Amino acid sequence: MATMLSDILPQDHSAGRFLGRAQSPEGPCVIAIREGQLFDLTAEVATVAGAIDRRAFDGGRPLGPVEAGLPEGWSLLSPIDLQCVKAAGVTFALSAIERVIEERARGDATRAAEIRTGLEEKVGAGIRAVVPGTPEADELKAALIEQGMWSQYLEVAIGPDAEVFSKSPVLSTVGAGAPIGVRSDSSWNNPEPEVVLVVDPRGEVVGATLGNDVNLRDFEGRSALLLSKAKDNTASCAIGPFIRLFDNGYTIDDVRTANVDLLIEGPEGYRLEGANLMAEISRDPLELVRQTLSEHHYPDGFVLFCGTLFAPTQDRDTPGAGFTHKLGDRVTISSHRLGRLVNIVITSRDAPAWELGIAAFMRNLAQRGLIDRI
């Protein structure tokens, strides 16, 4: 899916600094955008993880203005490489309620509508009124347990510990314009439009980008122990288009107030719009980073999906069956300071094979004389 860079970058891209990756005929390259100009940093730093660790964002070989696009034969990749890919779940009240619905419906979309209204009335107001991990949250938990309304999802929604999981293996994420995969045997699934924080090896957040944490509601709804199968499949994690680096004009406060918009355009003319409002998140983004760090070390840094407010309940075909993807859906996730992440839905079974793993990447860098520039 050919897309001009100027179509997917934010309108104020000339005022910001961006970091990303592109596939050249020789192999993956590290690219930067400064003052509306594109640069190839690969000869100086061969990985995005290394560029972030060493703050090597300047210099590079000029490639021309953004409006001219990538060089002939190049294509955009996910903007991360060696970083671990982590995700925080159930970070918004609505997403917590929807996870409880999935659990109680046992992954059956047709039962979900019967459960939704009553659960929202009994649980929704309470979740929205408390700060996770506080005495007030403990009181709400006790009351919900007494009413038989408690769930493992409510525990991570209002309890002291956030849900943080590994979303996708190193080097497996896809970028803007790539097909995005859902399992061929899933009948209830949806995109998850999210802000993705980019964190260096020392635990400092250096920037942000957009992500689609594709979710299989039928699999996870049957059992939370199927989380990995629901989340980690070929092409099931999209990130991009570029990392916007923090500077005086773009900071963590912009992340805290970001609106992330979602548009799904189906091949049959179906259209669904939604939004993820970061101002409504239950846990501060930096608290999510702190909990991800926990008692761990990430020598190449990590990226962190912050979770989503969006939960599609609009029926697509069968009344009461809610939303699920169809092959050919065009999914656009956008935010005015981060740009647009556009992907077309395919099955993970039929998505392009993931072949550039760590060993293949290292061999490629060695063949290009770049192994010491990691």
C-alpha positions in Angstrom: 0.0 0.0 0.0 2.0 3.0 -1.3 1.7 6.1 0.9 3.5 9.4 0.8 5.3 10.4 3.9 3.7 13.8 3.9 0.3 12.0 4.1 1.1 10.1 7.3 3.2 12.6 9.2 1.6 15.2 11.4 0.9 18.6 9.9 3.5 20.2 12.2 6.2 17.7 11.2 8.6 20.4 10.1 8.7 21.7 13.8 9.4 18.3 15.3 12.1 15.6 15.3 11.2 12.1 14.2 13.0 8.7 14.1 12.1 5.7 12.1 13.2 2.9 9.9 13.0 2.1 6.2 13.8 -1.0 4.1 16.4 -0.2 1.4 17.6 -2.7 -1.3 20.6 -3.3 1.0 18.6 -3.8 4.2 17.0 -1.9 7.1 18.1 1.7 7.5 17.7 4.2 10.4 16.1 7.4 9.2 15.4 10.8 10.9 13.3 13.8 10.1 14.5 17.3 11.1 13.1 20.6 9.9 11.1 18.8 7.3 14.2 17.1 5.8 14.9 13.3 5.7 18.3 11.8 6.7 19.8 8.4 6.6 21.6 7.8 10.0 22.6 4.1 9.3 26.3 4.7 8.6 26.6 6.3 12.0 24.1 4.2 14.0 22.6 1.1 12.5 19.7 0.5 14.9 17.0 2.7 16.3 17.6 1.2 19.7 21.3 2.4 19.5 20.3 5.8 18.3 18.0 6.2 21.3 20.5 4.9 23.7 23.3 7.3 22.5 20.9 10.1 21.6 22.4 9.9 18.1 19.6 11.9 16.3 21.7 14.4 14.4 23.9 14.2 11.3 23.3 11.5 8.7 23.2 11.5 4.9 20.6 13.9 3.4 17.8 12.2 1.5 15.8 15.3 0.6 12.6 16.9 1.8 9.8 14.9 3.3 7.5 15.9 0.4 9.9 14.0 -2.0 9.4 10.8 -0.1 11.7 7.9 0.4 14.4 7.1 -2.2 13.4 4.8 -5.1 13.1 1.2 -4.0 12.8 2.1 -0.3 9.7 1.3 1.9 8.7 2.3 5.4 9.2 -0.1 8.3 8.1 -0.2 11.9 10.1 2.5 13.7 11.6 0.2 16.3 14.0 -2.7 16.1 15.8 -4.2 19.1 13.4 -2.9 21.7 11.2 -5.2 23.7 7.5 -4.7 22.9 5.3 -4.4 26.0 1.7 -3.5 26.5 -0.5 -2.4 29.4 -4.0 -3.6 29.4 -7.3 -2.6 31.1 -6.0 1.0 31.7 -9.4 2.6 31.0 -12.7 2.1 32.8 -14.5 1.2 29.6 -11.9 -1.3 28.5 -12.2 -2.9 32.0 -15.9 -3.4 31.6 -15.5 -4.8 28.1 -13.0 -7.3 29.4 -15.4 -8.5 32.1 -18.1 -8.8 29.4 -15.8 -11.0 27.3 -15.0 -13.1 30.3 -18.7 -13.6 31.3 -19.7 -14.2 27.7 -16.9 -16.8 27.4 -15.8 -15.2 24.1 -19.3 -15.4 22.6 -20.1 -12.0 20.9 -23.9 -12.7 20.7 -24.1 -13.0 24.5 -22.1 -9.8 25.1 -24.9 -7.4 24.4 -27.1 -9.1 27.0 -24.5 -8.6 29.7 -23.2 -5.1 28.7 -26.1 -2.8 29.9 -26.5 -4.3 33.4 -22.8 -4.5 34.0 -22.2 -0.9 33.1 -25.0 0.2 35.5 -23.6 -1.8 38.4 -19.8 -1.4 37.9 -19.1 1.5 35.5 -19.7 4.4 37.8 -17.6 2.9 40.6 -14.6 2.2 38.3 -14.7 5.7 36.9 -14.8 7.3 40.4 -11.7 5.7 42.0 -8.0 5.9 41.5 -6.4 2.4 41.2 -4.6 1.2 44.2 -6.2 3.6 46.7 -8.2 2.8 49.9 -11.3 3.8 48.0 -10.5 1.3 45.3 -10.1 -1.4 48.0 -13.5 -0.5 49.3 -15.1 -0.8 45.9 -13.4 -4.2 45.4 -14.8 -5.4 48.7 -18.3 -4.2 47.7 -18.1 -5.9 44.3 -16.9 -9.1 45.7 -19.9 -9.1 48.1 -22.2 -8.6 45.1 -20.5 -11.4 43.2 -19.3 -8.9 40.6 -15.6 -9.3 41.0 -13.3 -10.3 38.1 -9.6 -10.7 37.4 -9.9 -7.8 35.0 -11.3 -5.5 37.7 -8.3 -6.4 39.8 -5.9 -4.9 37.3 -8.3 -2.0 36.5 -8.5 -0.7 40.1 -5.9 -2.7 42.1 -2.3 -1.6 42.8 -0.7 -3.6 40.0 -1.3 -2.8 36.3 -1.5 -5.5 33.7 1.7 -5.4 31.7 2.5 -8.2 29.2 4.8 -8.9 26.3 3.0 -8.2 23.1 5.3 -9.2 20.3 8.8 -10.6 19.8 11.8 -8.3 19.0 11.8 -7.2 15.3 8.3 -8.7 14.6 6.3 -5.5 14.5 4.9 -4.1 11.2 4.8 -0.5 10.1 2.5 2.0 8.3 1.2 0.6 5.1 1.9 -3.1 5.9 -0.9 -5.7 6.2 -2.0 -6.3 9.8 -3.0 -9.8 10.9 -5.8 -11.4 12.8 -6.0 -15.2 13.3 -7.9 -17.0 10.6 -9.8 -18.9 13.3 -11.0 -15.9 15.2 -14.7 -14.8 14.9 -14.7 -11.8 17.3 -11.8 -9.3 17.1 -11.0 -5.7 16.9 -8.2 -3.1 16.6 -6.9 -1.3 19.6 -5.7 2.3 18.8 -3.1 3.3 21.3 -0.3 5.7 22.1 3.0 3.8 22.3 5.8 5.2 24.6 9.4 4.7 23.6 11.7 4.1 26.6 15.6 4.0 26.7 17.7 1.5 28.6 17.8 3.8 31.6 14.0 3.9 31.9 13.6 7.5 30.4 10.7 8.1 28.0 12.2 9.7 24.9 9.2 9.9 22.6 5.9 8.4 21.4 4.3 6.9 18.4 1.0 5.2 17.5 0.2 1.5 17.7 -2.5 -1.1 16.9 -2.6 -3.8 19.6 -4.8 -6.2 17.6 -7.1 -8.1 20.0 -9.0 -11.4 19.6 -12.0 -11.0 22.0 -13.2 -14.6 21.5 -9.9 -16.2 22.5 -9.1 -14.0 25.5 -12.8 -14.1 26.6 -12.7 -17.9 26.8 -9.7 -17.8 29.1 -7.3 -15.1 30.2 -4.6 -17.8 29.9 -5.1 -17.5 26.1 -3.8 -13.9 26.2 -0.6 -14.8 24.3 -2.5 -16.6 21.6 -4.9 -13.6 21.4 -2.2 -11.0 21.2 0.9 -12.5 19.5 0.4 -13.6 16.0 2.1 -12.9 12.7 1.6 -9.2 11.8 -0.6 -8.6 14.8 1.3 -5.6 16.1 1.5 -2.4 14.1 3.6 0.6 15.2 4.3 3.9 13.4 4.6 5.8 11.3 7.6 7.4 13.1 8.7 8.0 16.7 8.2 11.6 17.6 11.0 12.5 19.9 10.4 14.7 23.0 11.6 18.2 22.8 10.5 21.7 23.9 7.5 21.5 21.6 6.4 18.0 22.3 6.5 16.4 25.8 4.9 13.8 28.0 2.1 16.3 28.7 1.1 16.1 25.1 0.8 12.4 25.4 -1.4 12.8 28.5 -3.8 14.9 26.6 -3.7 13.2 23.2 -6.8 12.2 21.3 -6.2 9.0 19.2 -8.8 8.6 16.5 -9.8 5.4 14.8 -11.4 4.9 11.4 -12.3 1.4 10.0 -13.4 1.3 6.4 -14.8 -2.1 5.3 -14.7 -3.5 1.7 -18.5 -3.6 1.8 -18.8 0.1 2.6 -19.0 -0.4 6.3 -17.6 2.6 8.4 -16.8 2.8 12.1 -15.3 5.7 13.9 -14.0 5.8 17.4 -11.6 7.6 19.7 -9.1 6.9 22.5 -8.9 9.9 24.8 -5.7 9.7 26.9 -7.0 12.2 29.4 -9.4 9.4 30.6 -6.7 6.9 31.3 -6.9 5.4 34.9 -3.1 5.3 35.4 -0.6 8.0 34.4 1.6 6.9 31.5 4.7 7.4 33.6 3.2 5.1 36.3 2.7 2.5 33.6 6.4 2.8 32.6 7.4 2.5 36.3 5.4 -0.7 36.6 6.9 -2.1 33.4 10.4 -1.5 34.7 9.5 -3.0 38.0 12.4 -5.4 38.9 13.5 -5.8 35.3 16.3 -4.5 33.0 15.8 -3.7 29.3 19.4 -3.2 27.8 18.0 -2.2 24.4 15.1 -0.3 25.8 11.4 -1.0 25.3 8.2 0.4 23.9 5.0 0.4 25.8 1.4 0.3 24.5 -0.6 2.4 27.0 -4.0 0.7 26.5 -7.2 2.0 24.9 -10.5 3.5 25.8 -12.0 2.3 22.5 -14.1 -0.9 22.6 -16.3 -1.4 19.5 -19.8 -2.4 20.3 -21.5 -1.3 17.0 -23.1 -4.2 15.2 -21.6 -5.0 11.8 -23.7 -7.8 10.3 -25.9 -9.7 12.8 -27.9 -7.6 15.4 -26.4 -8.1 18.8 -23.2 -9.6 17.5 -21.1 -6.4 17.8 -18.1 -5.7 15.6 -15.5 -7.9 14.2 -12.9 -7.4 11.4 -13.4 -8.5 7.8 -10.5 -9.2 5.4 -9.7 -6.0 3.5 -10.7 -3.6 6.3 -8.7 -0.4 6.1 -7.7 0.7 9.7 -6.5 4.2 10.2 -5.2 5.3 13.6 -4.3 9.0 13.9 -3.4 11.7 16.3 -2.6 15.3 15.2 0.9 15.4 16.8 1.9 11.8 15.9 0.5 11.3 12.4 -1.4 8.4 10.8 -0.9 4.6 11.0 -2.7 2.9 8.2 -3.0 -0.8 7.7 -5.1 -3.3 5.8 -6.5 -6.4 7.6 -5.4 -9.8 6.5 -5.2 -13.2 8.3 -2.1 -13.9 10.2 -1.9 -17.2 8.3 -1.7 -15.4 5.0 0.3 -12.4 6.1 3.9 -12.0 4.7 6.1 -14.3 6.7 8.3 -12.7 9.4 11.8 -13.6 8.2 14.1 -10.8 9.5 14.7 -12.1 13.0 17.6 -11.2 15.2 20.1 -13.6 13.6 19.2 -12.5 10.0 19.3 -8.8 11.1 22.8 -9.3 12.6 24.0 -11.1 9.4 22.7 -8.3 7.3 24.5 -5.6 9.3 27.7 -7.7 9.3 27.5 -8.0 5.5 27.1 -4.2 5.2 30.0 -3.5 7.5 27.7 -2.0 10.2 27.9 -4.6 13.0 30.0 -2.2 15.1 27.4 0.6 14.6 24.6 -1.1 16.5 
